Amino acid sequence: MSAKAEIMRRIRSATEGGATGVEVPRDYDRAALVGAGDVERFAETVDDYRAQVYRVVESEIAVTIRGLLADDARAVIPADVPPAWVEGIATVPDDGLSLEELDAVDAVITGCRVGIAATGTIVLDAGEAQGRRALTLVPDHHICIVRAEQVVDTVPQAFAVLDASRPLTFISGPSATSDIELNRVEGVHGPRRLDVLIVG
């Protein structure tokens, strides 16, 4: 029997009720995080995605951000970003800026809802210090502040603290895509540069 005939036989068998169900294990850890998340692992996995990671204390946030920006750079911020984060930085508060206006700024500075150590993923839900989704998709440089206590170990643990009815944005490194020849292009679907400040 040819390979094609065997494939067709299997398809007929499956569609005529001959296939048996396969038990899929669902025993992965869905529990909310108990204790601190693995911040070291989070830093390593974020770094693997070609993002730059900085370990800082609260008082170093603004000075670190200033060092990441050119002297004449302007950064858009959500209206509720803590003033201490952007001290001495030329900021443009988002009051419904157009896409053209967002594209004209040099960077965006936000917080986040949760960081996932296993995948190096940052999740935003438009909550405190995060702003609307367009803020982190249009400017070419995203500076994100992640507090150590926001880090969880696994994706199921992240979903245990996330509200699925909110607009969730999952960020795993700078925006990048590859064509069929595996030529990597950055910045197509979001910022081509991602800096992550882990606080604490």
C-alpha contacts under 8 A as a table, 3 or more apart, distances in Angstrom:
res1	aa1	res2	aa2	distance
1	M	5	A	6.16
1	M	6	E	6.48
2	S	5	A	5.16
2	S	6	E	6.26
3	A	6	E	5.09
3	A	7	I	6.22
4	K	7	I	5.17
4	K	8	M	6.27
5	A	8	M	5.10
5	A	9	R	6.10
6	E	9	R	4.99
6	E	10	R	6.26
7	I	10	R	5.18
7	I	11	I	6.27
8	M	11	I	5.05
8	M	12	R	6.17
9	R	12	R	5.20
9	R	13	S	6.12
10	R	13	S	5.01
10	R	14	A	6.11
11	I	14	A	5.14
11	I	15	T	6.14
12	R	15	T	5.23
12	R	16	E	5.98
13	S	16	E	5.32
13	S	17	G	6.62
13	S	18	G	5.03
13	S	19	A	6.49
14	A	17	G	5.64
14	A	18	G	5.26
14	A	19	A	4.63
15	T	18	G	7.18
15	T	19	A	7.60
16	E	19	A	7.91
17	G	20	T	7.87
25	P	28	Y	7.87
28	Y	156	P	7.95
29	D	154	T	7.98
29	D	156	P	6.56
29	D	157	Q	7.30
30	R	156	P	4.90
30	R	157	Q	5.67
30	R	160	A	6.93
31	A	156	P	7.41
31	A	157	Q	5.96
31	A	160	A	6.95
32	A	157	Q	5.02
32	A	158	A	7.69
32	A	160	A	5.56
32	A	161	V	7.04
33	L	36	A	7.46
33	L	37	G	7.18
33	L	152	V	6.24
33	L	153	D	7.40
33	L	157	Q	5.94
36	A	148	A	8.00
36	A	149	E	6.52
36	A	151	V	7.49
36	A	152	V	7.38
37	G	117	A	7.32
37	G	148	A	7.68
37	G	149	E	7.16
37	G	150	Q	7.88
37	G	151	V	5.11
37	G	152	V	4.48
37	G	153	D	5.31
38	D	41	R	5.44
38	D	42	F	6.33
38	D	117	A	6.19
38	D	151	V	7.02
38	D	152	V	6.94
38	D	153	D	6.05
39	V	42	F	4.93
39	V	43	A	6.17
39	V	117	A	6.77
39	V	148	A	6.31
39	V	151	V	6.40
40	E	43	A	5.16
40	E	44	E	6.30
41	R	44	E	5.05
41	R	45	T	6.16
41	R	117	A	5.48
41	R	118	A	7.11
42	F	45	T	5.30
42	F	46	V	6.08
42	F	115	G	7.33
42	F	116	I	6.46
42	F	117	A	3.77
42	F	118	A	6.76
42	F	119	T	7.59
42	F	120	G	5.40
42	F	151	V	7.40
43	A	46	V	5.28
43	A	47	D	6.12
43	A	53	V	6.47
43	A	117	A	7.55
43	A	120	G	7.29
43	A	198	I	7.85
44	E	47	D	5.09
44	E	48	D	6.25
44	E	120	G	7.60
45	T	48	D	4.94
45	T	49	Y	6.77
45	T	117	A	6.83
45	T	118	A	7.14
45	T	119	T	6.26
45	T	120	G	4.47
46	V	49	Y	5.43
46	V	50	R	7.29
46	V	51	A	6.06
46	V	52	Q	7.77
46	V	53	V	7.19
46	V	119	T	7.74
46	V	120	G	4.33
46	V	121	T	6.96
46	V	172	S	7.12
46	V	173	G	6.48
47	D	50	R	5.41
47	D	51	A	5.16
47	D	52	Q	5.99
47	D	53	V	6.23
47	D	120	G	7.92
48	D	51	A	7.27
49	Y	120	G	7.68
49	Y	172	S	6.68
49	Y	173	G	4.75
49	Y	174	P	7.27
50	R	173	G	6.20
50	R	174	P	7.00
51	A	173	G	5.35
51	A	174	P	6.33
51	A	193	R	6.97
51	A	194	L	5.09
51	A	195	D	5.76
51	A	196	V	7.09
52	Q	194	L	6.50
52	Q	195	D	4.79
52	Q	196	V	6.13
53	V	195	D	6.02
53	V	196	V	4.89
53	V	197	L	6.00
53	V	198	I	7.26
54	Y	195	D	7.67
54	Y	196	V	6.21
54	Y	197	L	4.80
54	Y	198	I	6.09
55	R	197	L	5.95
55	R	198	I	4.95
55	R	199	V	6.19
55	R	200	G	7.58
56	V	59	S	7.99
56	V	60	E	5.86
56	V	61	I	6.64
56	V	197	L	6.58
56	V	198	I	6.10
56	V	199	V	5.06
56	V	200	G	6.50
57	V	60	E	5.48
57	V	61	I	6.93
57	V	199	V	5.19
57	V	200	G	5.23
58	E	61	I	5.70
58	E	199	V	6.10
58	E	200	G	6.98
59	S	62	A	7.41
60	E	63	V	5.49
60	E	64	T	5.97
61	I	64	T	5.29
61	I	65	I	6.22
61	I	84	A	7.83
61	I	85	W	5.58
61	I	86	V	7.98
61	I	197	L	7.51
61	I	199	V	7.91
62	A	65	I	5.12
62	A	66	R	6.11
62	A	84	A	6.62
62	A	85	W	4.73
62	A	86	V	5.25
62	A	87	E	5.77
62	A	88	G	7.50
62	A	89	I	7.81
63	V	66	R	5.04
63	V	67	G	6.33
64	T	67	G	5.14
64	T	68	L	6.58
65	I	68	L	5.07
65	I	69	L	6.60
65	I	86	V	7.65
65	I	143	I	7.60
66	R	69	L	5.38
66	R	70	A	7.74
66	R	71	D	7.95
66	R	88	G	7.57
66	R	89	I	6.45
67	G	70	A	7.61
69	L	73	A	5.96
70	A	73	A	5.09
72	D	90	A	7.81
73	A	90	A	6.80
73	A	105	V	7.64
73	A	106	D	5.72
73	A	107	A	7.73
74	R	89	I	7.41
74	R	90	A	4.98
74	R	91	T	5.42
74	R	92	V	6.82
74	R	105	V	5.64
74	R	106	D	5.46
74	R	107	A	6.68
75	A	89	I	7.64
75	A	90	A	6.39
75	A	91	T	4.76
75	A	92	V	5.96
75	A	105	V	5.95
75	A	106	D	5.73
75	A	107	A	4.56
75	A	108	V	5.09
75	A	109	I	6.66
76	V	91	T	5.54
76	V	92	V	4.49
76	V	93	P	5.65
76	V	94	D	6.33
76	V	102	L	7.43
76	V	105	V	6.62
76	V	106	D	7.98
76	V	107	A	6.33
76	V	108	V	4.78
76	V	109	I	6.54
76	V	135	L	7.62
77	I	81	V	6.57
77	I	91	T	6.61
77	I	92	V	6.17
77	I	93	P	5.01
77	I	94	D	5.93
77	I	108	V	5.89
77	I	109	I	5.41
77	I	110	T	6.55
77	I	131	G	7.65
77	I	135	L	7.97
78	P	81	V	5.69
78	P	93	P	5.93
78	P	94	D	5.45
78	P	109	I	7.78
78	P	110	T	6.92
78	P	129	A	5.79
78	P	130	Q	6.08
78	P	131	G	4.72
78	P	132	R	7.84
79	A	93	P	5.60
79	A	94	D	6.12
79	A	95	D	7.48
79	A	129	A	7.34
79	A	131	G	7.39
80	D	128	E	6.55
80	D	129	A	5.19
81	V	85	W	7.21
81	V	110	T	7.00
81	V	111	G	7.68
81	V	128	E	7.53
81	V	129	A	4.51
81	V	130	Q	7.70
82	P	85	W	5.63
82	P	86	V	7.48
82	P	129	A	7.38
83	P	86	V	5.58
83	P	87	E	6.24
84	A	87	E	5.35
86	V	89	I	5.33
86	V	91	T	7.48
94	D	97	L	5.81
94	D	131	G	7.93
97	L	100	E	8.00
97	L	101	E	5.80
97	L	102	L	6.31
98	S	101	E	5.11
98	S	102	L	6.24
99	L	102	L	5.01
99	L	103	D	6.03
99	L	134	A	7.82
99	L	138	V	7.10
100	E	103	D	5.04
100	E	104	A	6.33
101	E	104	A	5.13
101	E	105	V	6.87
102	L	105	V	5.61
102	L	135	L	7.10
102	L	138	V	6.20
102	L	139	P	5.98
103	D	106	D	7.86
103	D	138	V	5.75
103	D	139	P	5.28
103	D	140	D	7.64
104	A	139	P	7.57
105	V	108	V	7.85
105	V	139	P	6.44
106	D	139	P	6.49
106	D	140	D	6.76
106	D	141	H	6.63
107	A	139	P	5.54
107	A	140	D	6.26
107	A	141	H	4.55
107	A	142	H	5.73
107	A	143	I	7.24
108	V	135	L	6.70
108	V	136	T	6.58
108	V	139	P	6.33
108	V	141	H	6.35
108	V	142	H	5.01
108	V	143	I	6.08
109	I	142	H	6.15
109	I	143	I	4.81
109	I	144	C	5.89
109	I	145	I	7.80
110	T	129	A	5.59
110	T	130	Q	4.99
110	T	131	G	7.47
110	T	142	H	7.76
110	T	143	I	6.48
110	T	144	C	5.04
110	T	145	I	6.28
111	G	124	L	7.86
111	G	128	E	7.38
111	G	129	A	5.10
111	G	130	Q	5.27
111	G	144	C	5.41
111	G	145	I	4.67
111	G	146	V	6.18
112	C	115	G	7.68
112	C	122	I	6.92
112	C	123	V	6.15
112	C	124	L	4.86
112	C	125	D	7.41
112	C	127	G	7.79
112	C	128	E	7.83
112	C	129	A	7.22
112	C	130	Q	5.97
112	C	144	C	6.99
112	C	145	I	6.71
112	C	146	V	6.13
113	R	122	I	7.74
113	R	123	V	5.74
113	R	124	L	5.15
113	R	125	D	6.23
113	R	127	G	7.15
113	R	150	Q	6.83
113	R	162	L	7.93
114	V	122	I	6.00
114	V	123	V	5.30
114	V	124	L	7.09
114	V	146	V	7.47
114	V	150	Q	4.91
114	V	151	V	5.79
114	V	152	V	7.15
114	V	158	A	6.83
115	G	120	G	7.03
115	G	121	T	5.75
115	G	122	I	4.47
115	G	123	V	6.19
115	G	146	V	6.99
115	G	150	Q	6.04
115	G	151	V	4.53
115	G	152	V	6.20
115	G	158	A	7.80
116	I	119	T	5.82
116	I	120	G	5.53
116	I	121	T	5.14
116	I	122	I	6.38
116	I	151	V	5.81
116	I	152	V	5.19
116	I	153	D	5.62
116	I	154	T	5.89
116	I	155	V	6.40
116	I	158	A	6.75
117	A	120	G	5.24
117	A	121	T	7.21
117	A	151	V	6.62
117	A	152	V	6.11
117	A	153	D	4.78
117	A	154	T	6.47
118	A	153	D	5.74
118	A	154	T	5.49
118	A	155	V	7.45
119	T	154	T	7.62
119	T	155	V	7.74
119	T	172	S	7.59
120	G	172	S	6.09
120	G	173	G	7.81
121	T	170	F	6.42
121	T	171	I	5.42
121	T	172	S	4.56
121	T	173	G	7.50
122	I	170	F	5.81
122	I	171	I	5.03
122	I	172	S	6.46
123	V	168	L	6.68
123	V	169	T	5.57
123	V	170	F	4.64
123	V	171	I	6.23
124	L	127	G	7.36
124	L	130	Q	6.59
124	L	167	P	7.99
124	L	168	L	5.69
124	L	169	T	5.10
124	L	170	F	6.64
125	D	130	Q	7.29
125	D	162	L	7.96
125	D	166	R	5.89
125	D	167	P	5.37
125	D	168	L	4.57
125	D	169	T	6.42
126	A	129	A	7.89
126	A	130	Q	5.12
126	A	131	G	5.07
126	A	132	R	5.40
126	A	133	R	6.77
126	A	166	R	7.42
126	A	167	P	6.50
126	A	168	L	7.39
127	G	130	Q	5.55
127	G	131	G	6.71
128	E	131	G	7.32
131	G	135	L	6.70
132	R	135	L	5.84
132	R	136	T	7.88
133	R	136	T	5.91
133	R	137	L	6.69
133	R	167	P	7.61
133	R	169	T	7.13
134	A	137	L	5.04
134	A	138	V	5.96
135	L	138	V	6.10
135	L	139	P	6.92
136	T	139	P	6.55
136	T	142	H	6.42
136	T	190	G	7.08
136	T	191	P	7.26
137	L	140	D	7.96
137	L	189	H	6.91
137	L	190	G	4.30
137	L	191	P	6.19
138	V	190	G	5.87
138	V	191	P	6.75
139	P	142	H	7.06
139	P	190	G	7.37
139	P	191	P	6.00
140	D	187	G	6.92
140	D	190	G	6.89
140	D	191	P	4.11
140	D	192	R	5.62
140	D	193	R	6.41
141	H	191	P	5.18
141	H	192	R	6.39
141	H	193	R	4.75
141	H	194	L	5.96
141	H	195	D	7.85
142	H	191	P	6.20
142	H	193	R	6.31
142	H	194	L	4.95
142	H	195	D	6.30
143	I	194	L	6.00
143	I	195	D	4.78
143	I	196	V	5.93
143	I	197	L	7.50
144	C	194	L	7.59
144	C	195	D	6.29
144	C	196	V	4.94
144	C	197	L	6.19
145	I	196	V	5.96
145	I	197	L	4.80
145	I	198	I	6.16
145	I	199	V	7.08
146	V	150	Q	6.63
146	V	151	V	7.74
146	V	196	V	7.02
146	V	197	L	6.02
146	V	198	I	4.91
146	V	199	V	6.14
147	R	150	Q	5.32
147	R	151	V	7.23
147	R	198	I	5.66
147	R	199	V	4.68
147	R	200	G	6.33
148	A	151	V	5.60
148	A	198	I	6.26
148	A	199	V	5.78
148	A	200	G	5.48
152	V	157	Q	6.38
152	V	158	A	6.29
153	D	157	Q	6.83
153	D	158	A	7.90
154	T	157	Q	5.23
154	T	158	A	6.40
155	V	158	A	4.96
155	V	159	F	6.35
156	P	159	F	5.09
156	P	160	A	6.26
157	Q	160	A	4.99
157	Q	161	V	6.88
158	A	161	V	5.49
158	A	162	L	6.22
159	F	162	L	4.88
159	F	163	D	7.52
159	F	164	A	7.87
163	D	166	R	5.75
164	A	167	P	7.59
164	A	168	L	7.29
171	I	174	P	7.70
173	G	194	L	6.40
174	P	186	E	7.09
174	P	187	G	7.16
174	P	190	G	7.30
174	P	191	P	5.80
174	P	192	R	4.98
174	P	193	R	5.34
174	P	194	L	5.25
175	S	186	E	5.52
175	S	187	G	5.03
175	S	188	V	6.40
175	S	189	H	5.68
175	S	190	G	5.04
175	S	191	P	5.56
175	S	192	R	5.38
175	S	193	R	7.78
176	A	184	R	6.68
176	A	185	V	5.54
176	A	186	E	4.11
176	A	187	G	5.94
176	A	188	V	6.43
176	A	189	H	7.17
176	A	192	R	7.22
177	T	184	R	5.73
177	T	185	V	5.40
177	T	186	E	6.41
177	T	188	V	7.12
178	S	181	E	7.48
178	S	182	L	4.98
178	S	183	N	5.17
178	S	184	R	4.44
178	S	185	V	6.00
179	D	182	L	5.14
179	D	183	N	5.63
179	D	184	R	7.05
180	I	183	N	7.53
185	V	188	V	6.99
186	E	191	P	7.86
186	E	192	R	5.15
187	G	190	G	5.25
187	G	191	P	5.09
187	G	192	R	4.00
187	G	193	R	7.80
188	V	191	P	7.77
188	V	192	R	7.71
191	P	194	L	6.79
